[in-house]
Amino acid sequence: LPLFVRESDLILYTSDCARLVEQKVPQKSRLRLDYMLSEKSSEMIRAELWDQ
C-alpha cells in the first residue's frame, strides 16, 4: 500500500483487497464494516462512472 494510505484515518476496501490491506494495517487499527448498496445507489454510481 502507498504510504499515504497507511497513514490515513479511514480506509474502505473490498473483500477482494482484504488480504493486502490486512497485511499492512494492524488488527487493532481495523474495524469490520459490512454493507450493501441499494439498487438506486448502484445505478447512481454507474451513471457517474459512465459520464467520466
C-alpha positions in Angstrom: 0.0 0.0 0.0 1.2 3.5 -0.7 2.4 5.4 2.4 -0.4 8.0 2.2 -2.9 5.1 2.5 -1.2 3.6 5.6 -1.3 7.0 7.3 -5.0 7.5 6.6 -7.6 7.7 9.4 -10.1 5.6 7.4 -9.5 3.0 4.6 -12.5 1.4 2.9 -11.7 -1.7 0.9 -13.4 -4.5 -0.8 -13.2 -8.1 0.2 -11.0 -8.7 -2.9 -8.4 -6.3 -1.5 -8.7 -7.6 2.1 -5.6 -9.7 2.1 -3.3 -6.9 1.0 -4.8 -4.3 3.4 -4.9 -6.7 6.4 -1.2 -7.5 5.9 -0.3 -3.8 6.1 -2.8 -2.4 8.6 -2.5 -3.8 12.2 -5.6 -5.6 13.6 -6.0 -3.1 16.4 -6.5 -0.3 13.8 -9.2 -2.2 11.8 -12.9 -2.4 12.3 -15.0 -4.6 10.1 -17.9 -2.9 8.3 -20.2 -4.9 6.1 -22.5 -3.0 3.8 -24.8 -3.5 0.8 -25.5 -0.7 -1.7 -29.1 -0.2 -2.6 -30.1 -0.6 -6.3 -30.7 3.1 -6.6 -27.2 3.9 -5.2 -25.6 1.4 -7.5 -27.4 2.9 -10.5 -26.2 6.4 -9.5 -22.6 5.3 -9.1 -22.7 3.5 -12.5 -24.1 6.7 -14.1 -21.4 8.9 -12.6 -18.7 6.5 -13.7 -20.2 6.2 -17.2 -20.2 10.1 -17.6 -16.4 10.3 -16.8 
